[in-house]
Amino acid sequence: MRILALSPRSACFELENSTPYFAPENFAITLNGEHVRDEVKNVFTLLGLLPDSQYTVCAAGQSFTFKTVAESAFFNVRDFNASGDGVHDDTSAFVAAIACLPEGGTLYVPKGTYLLKPIFLKSDMTLYIEEGATLLGRTEREGYPTLPGLIGDINLGTWQGEEDTCFASLITAYGVKNVTITGGGIIDGNAPQGDWYVNHRVKRIAWRPRGMFFNRCSGVTVFGLTVKDTPSWNIHPYFCNDVKLYSLGLYNPAGMPTTDGIDPDTCDGVEIVGVEISVGDDCIAIKSGTIEQAKKYKKPCRNIIIRNCCMRNGHGGVVLGSELSGGIENVTVSQCFFEGTDRGLRIKTRRGRGRIGITDNIEFSDIVMKGVKVPFVVNMYYNMGDNTGHTEYVYTTEKLPVDDRTPYVGRFTFKNMHCTDVEYCAGAFYGLPESPIGGVAFENVSFTYNRDAEAGYPDMKEINKKVKNEGLYFEFVDSVHLKNVSISQPCGEAVVTEGVGEIVEEK
């Protein structure tokens, strides 16, 4: 057992085993010899601890002794005239409490429903939202502050990879360091009760807020909470370093576009561990901006670790792009469970995204996928978003000259994976003739099919056809290495290649 995160009053742990997300069997958790609860997940949080105190936790035959963090002050938001009745606006009470909180202090939110407009965090603080407490977003956009895309050279707001004016989020932080949000409570964007999902692609005053937005922050830790019903993405770290997201539940309405779970955007060092995600769009989408932003900052999104997570019912489980012009490097996904997502791994890019940064060194291992329509997609003809995706420049399969608009996608490795009830095809890798995918390697990967599935498109591109129960398709890939890959009775050939430089198949 390892400790993932500590605050003055909570702690997060991860069992060391090889099973994705769920422990091999139910187990009891004890704290200093007292039974706390029974648990089934590999990652869990303990709440209601005392600061600067020593504890021993035992779980699944593993034990760990730890000491909680000391705190300089403990402020109860009720002491600042917060009502917590879900009717009166409590924003000013939170603003006052945060402003007065000393460095190293904890702002405590007891049980109740706190109706809020966006609140802004500061460095060196802990926000502890007690189990049974809900921060509930107001629905009237006119009362939300906006974050301008640019004020001089300072970038505050963003939308879909561009510097643009957006509303502040229910939890917002700019330039803060060493902030922790924990406690077992709920951050509820309350979006279905407002008009955030009406004409969602139209900018009205500003672009939609997220549940949590961290801009140019470092040392951010969020664990033990639920974030739900957000106007757009649940959690958006943007130009951040050292972000840790543990033991969370992220939920948004099914089918609602741009309600992603977590979108690390032009960040360095993000850990996502023990998170359950069921949303209307991509579960986790890693981004690095449009070509204009990439030219300006030349900063990739890199060193991303995703482990022991559960993704359900999103468009994609772990997605890269489509705004990835700054590059995405060193992504490791392991011990995860995907169920009912449209795709498992999904790379979205196209001509026009450019090669200022490259997408390379992506590794998946020890994954179970159940009922995923297409487990693997790398699509360099992605046609969604703005209208440029529907132009001949994007969709042609003719070999075009390589220039600064040509994207580059590098190496992918998939190991020890079981994909059951596949619907459309096992995988589709669509490279460009002038810029092939660098390399794809499968080792110890198996596929079985849902024979009752309907045919569908492997991914979103202009020239397309529906398929059902098909195998692995590789188009314009420099090298393909298949070792111990089992594809159970596909419709048609198990492996289809076109424009592949080298293919190696081993038993």
CORQUIZI-V950756 format. One record per residue. N is the residue number from 1. RES is the residue in one letter. SS is DSSP state (H for helix, E for strand, C for the rest). NEAR is the number of other ideal C-beta (glycine too) atoms within 12 Angstrom. Layout:
BEGIN
n = {N,N}
res = {RES,RES}
ss = {SS,SS}
near = {NEAR,NEAR}
END
This chain:
BEGIN
n = {1,2,3,4,5,6,7,8,9,10,11,12,13,14,15,16,17,18,19,20,21,22,23,24,25,26,27,28,29,30,31,32,33,34,35,36,37,38,39,40,41,42,43,44,45,46,47,48,49,50,51,52,53,54,55,56,57,58,59,60,61,62,63,64,65,66,67,68,69,70,71,72,73,74,75,76,77,78,79,80,81,82,83,84,85,86,87,88,89,90,91,92,93,94,95,96,97,98,99,100,101,102,103,104,105,106,107,108,109,110,111,112,113,114,115,116,117,118,119,120,121,122,123,124,125,126,127,128,129,130,131,132,133,134,135,136,137,138,139,140,141,142,143,144,145,146,147,148,149,150,151,152,153,154,155,156,157,158,159,160,161,162,163,164,165,166,167,168,169,170,171,172,173,174,175,176,177,178,179,180,181,182,183,184,185,186,187,188,189,190,191,192,193,194,195,196,197,198,199,200,201,202,203,204,205,206,207,208,209,210,211,212,213,214,215,216,217,218,219,220,221,222,223,224,225,226,227,228,229,230,231,232,233,234,235,236,237,238,239,240,241,242,243,244,245,246,247,248,249,250,251,252,253,254,255,256,257,258,259,260,261,262,263,264,265,266,267,268,269,270,271,272,273,274,275,276,277,278,279,280,281,282,283,284,285,286,287,288,289,290,291,292,293,294,295,296,297,298,299,300,301,302,303,304,305,306,307,308,309,310,311,312,313,314,315,316,317,318,319,320,321,322,323,324,325,326,327,328,329,330,331,332,333,334,335,336,337,338,339,340,341,342,343,344,345,346,347,348,349,350,351,352,353,354,355,356,357,358,359,360,361,362,363,364,365,366,367,368,369,370,371,372,373,374,375,376,377,378,379,380,381,382,383,384,385,386,387,388,389,390,391,392,393,394,395,396,397,398,399,400,401,402,403,404,405,406,407,408,409,410,411,412,413,414,415,416,417,418,419,420,421,422,423,424,425,426,427,428,429,430,431,432,433,434,435,436,437,438,439,440,441,442,443,444,445,446,447,448,449,450,451,452,453,454,455,456,457,458,459,460,461,462,463,464,465,466,467,468,469,470,471,472,473,474,475,476,477,478,479,480,481,482,483,484,485,486,487,488,489,490,491,492,493,494,495,496,497,498,499,500,501,502,503,504,505,506,507}
res = {M,R,I,L,A,L,S,P,R,S,A,C,F,E,L,E,N,S,T,P,Y,F,A,P,E,N,F,A,I,T,L,N,G,E,H,V,R,D,E,V,K,N,V,F,T,L,L,G,L,L,P,D,S,Q,Y,T,V,C,A,A,G,Q,S,F,T,F,K,T,V,A,E,S,A,F,F,N,V,R,D,F,N,A,S,G,D,G,V,H,D,D,T,S,A,F,V,A,A,I,A,C,L,P,E,G,G,T,L,Y,V,P,K,G,T,Y,L,L,K,P,I,F,L,K,S,D,M,T,L,Y,I,E,E,G,A,T,L,L,G,R,T,E,R,E,G,Y,P,T,L,P,G,L,I,G,D,I,N,L,G,T,W,Q,G,E,E,D,T,C,F,A,S,L,I,T,A,Y,G,V,K,N,V,T,I,T,G,G,G,I,I,D,G,N,A,P,Q,G,D,W,Y,V,N,H,R,V,K,R,I,A,W,R,P,R,G,M,F,F,N,R,C,S,G,V,T,V,F,G,L,T,V,K,D,T,P,S,W,N,I,H,P,Y,F,C,N,D,V,K,L,Y,S,L,G,L,Y,N,P,A,G,M,P,T,T,D,G,I,D,P,D,T,C,D,G,V,E,I,V,G,V,E,I,S,V,G,D,D,C,I,A,I,K,S,G,T,I,E,Q,A,K,K,Y,K,K,P,C,R,N,I,I,I,R,N,C,C,M,R,N,G,H,G,G,V,V,L,G,S,E,L,S,G,G,I,E,N,V,T,V,S,Q,C,F,F,E,G,T,D,R,G,L,R,I,K,T,R,R,G,R,G,R,I,G,I,T,D,N,I,E,F,S,D,I,V,M,K,G,V,K,V,P,F,V,V,N,M,Y,Y,N,M,G,D,N,T,G,H,T,E,Y,V,Y,T,T,E,K,L,P,V,D,D,R,T,P,Y,V,G,R,F,T,F,K,N,M,H,C,T,D,V,E,Y,C,A,G,A,F,Y,G,L,P,E,S,P,I,G,G,V,A,F,E,N,V,S,F,T,Y,N,R,D,A,E,A,G,Y,P,D,M,K,E,I,N,K,K,V,K,N,E,G,L,Y,F,E,F,V,D,S,V,H,L,K,N,V,S,I,S,Q,P,C,G,E,A,V,V,T,E,G,V,G,E,I,V,E,E,K}
ss = {C,E,E,E,E,E,C,C,C,C,E,E,E,E,C,C,C,C,C,C,C,E,E,E,E,E,E,E,E,E,E,C,C,E,E,E,E,E,E,E,E,C,E,E,E,E,C,C,C,C,C,C,C,E,E,E,E,E,E,C,C,E,E,E,E,E,E,C,C,C,C,C,C,E,E,E,H,H,H,H,C,C,C,C,E,E,E,E,E,C,H,H,H,H,H,H,H,H,H,H,C,C,C,C,E,E,E,E,E,C,C,E,E,E,E,E,C,C,E,E,C,C,C,C,E,E,E,E,E,E,C,C,E,E,E,E,E,C,C,C,H,H,H,C,C,E,E,C,C,C,E,C,C,E,C,C,C,E,E,C,C,E,E,C,C,E,E,C,C,C,E,E,E,E,C,C,E,E,E,E,E,E,C,E,C,E,E,E,C,C,H,H,H,C,C,C,C,C,C,C,C,C,C,C,C,C,E,C,C,C,C,E,E,E,E,C,C,E,E,E,E,E,E,C,C,E,E,E,C,C,C,C,C,C,E,E,E,E,C,C,E,E,E,E,E,E,C,C,E,E,E,C,C,C,C,C,C,C,C,C,C,E,C,C,E,C,C,E,E,E,E,E,E,C,C,E,E,E,C,C,C,C,C,E,E,E,E,C,E,C,H,H,H,H,H,H,H,C,C,C,E,E,E,E,E,E,E,C,C,E,E,E,C,C,C,E,E,E,E,E,E,C,C,E,C,C,C,E,E,E,E,E,E,E,C,C,E,E,E,C,C,C,E,E,E,E,E,E,C,C,C,C,C,C,C,C,C,C,E,E,E,E,E,E,E,E,E,E,E,E,C,C,C,E,E,E,E,E,E,C,C,E,C,C,C,C,H,H,H,H,C,H,H,H,H,C,C,C,C,C,C,C,C,C,C,C,C,C,E,C,E,E,E,E,E,E,E,E,E,E,E,E,C,C,E,E,E,E,E,E,C,E,C,C,E,C,E,C,E,E,E,E,E,E,E,E,E,E,E,C,C,C,C,C,C,E,E,C,C,C,E,C,C,C,C,E,E,C,C,E,E,E,E,E,E,E,E,E,E,E,E,E,E,E,E,E,E,C,C,C,C,C,C,C,E,E,E,E,E,E,E,E,E,E,E,E,C}
near = {27,26,34,38,39,35,48,33,37,46,45,43,42,38,37,22,25,19,26,35,37,28,31,17,17,15,27,22,34,23,31,19,13,15,15,25,21,16,28,22,38,41,45,43,44,41,32,28,32,23,27,20,23,17,30,24,38,25,37,29,17,24,21,29,18,27,20,32,30,19,30,19,23,27,30,25,39,23,20,25,19,35,22,33,16,23,13,19,27,33,31,21,31,41,26,19,34,35,19,19,32,20,18,25,32,40,49,38,45,27,23,30,28,44,31,43,34,37,42,32,39,29,25,28,41,45,46,43,46,31,25,19,35,34,46,36,46,34,27,17,28,15,20,35,28,28,36,24,26,17,14,9,10,16,30,32,35,43,41,36,38,29,31,25,26,38,41,40,47,49,44,42,43,33,24,33,24,26,41,43,45,47,42,33,39,35,46,37,47,35,40,23,20,27,19,39,29,17,11,25,19,14,20,21,23,29,36,46,47,47,50,48,49,46,37,29,39,27,26,46,42,52,46,44,46,38,47,36,36,47,49,42,46,53,53,54,47,49,37,41,28,24,46,45,51,45,42,48,36,47,35,43,28,21,17,32,27,37,44,42,49,53,53,46,48,45,43,30,26,44,42,48,43,43,49,40,48,37,47,36,42,45,49,53,49,52,48,46,41,37,33,24,37,34,20,22,28,19,30,36,45,30,23,43,35,46,41,42,46,43,48,33,33,45,42,46,53,51,50,53,48,46,42,51,43,42,40,46,31,27,44,29,43,33,36,45,39,48,32,29,45,38,46,51,51,47,47,40,53,44,40,35,49,33,32,30,37,32,46,28,25,40,32,41,30,30,45,34,44,31,30,48,44,48,49,50,47,51,45,46,43,40,30,32,26,21,13,22,27,20,17,16,25,35,26,19,24,15,16,22,14,17,17,20,29,30,50,35,43,35,28,43,33,42,26,27,40,30,45,27,28,45,37,40,44,50,49,44,47,45,42,41,26,23,34,34,41,32,31,47,36,43,26,23,40,27,38,26,32,26,15,11,23,14,20,25,29,40,45,34,31,26,20,21,17,19,30,26,30,33,38,41,37,40,33,32,39,29,26,40,29,36,21,19,36,25,31,22,17,27,23,18,17,27,31,27,28,21,25,28,22,19,26,20,21,14,10}
END
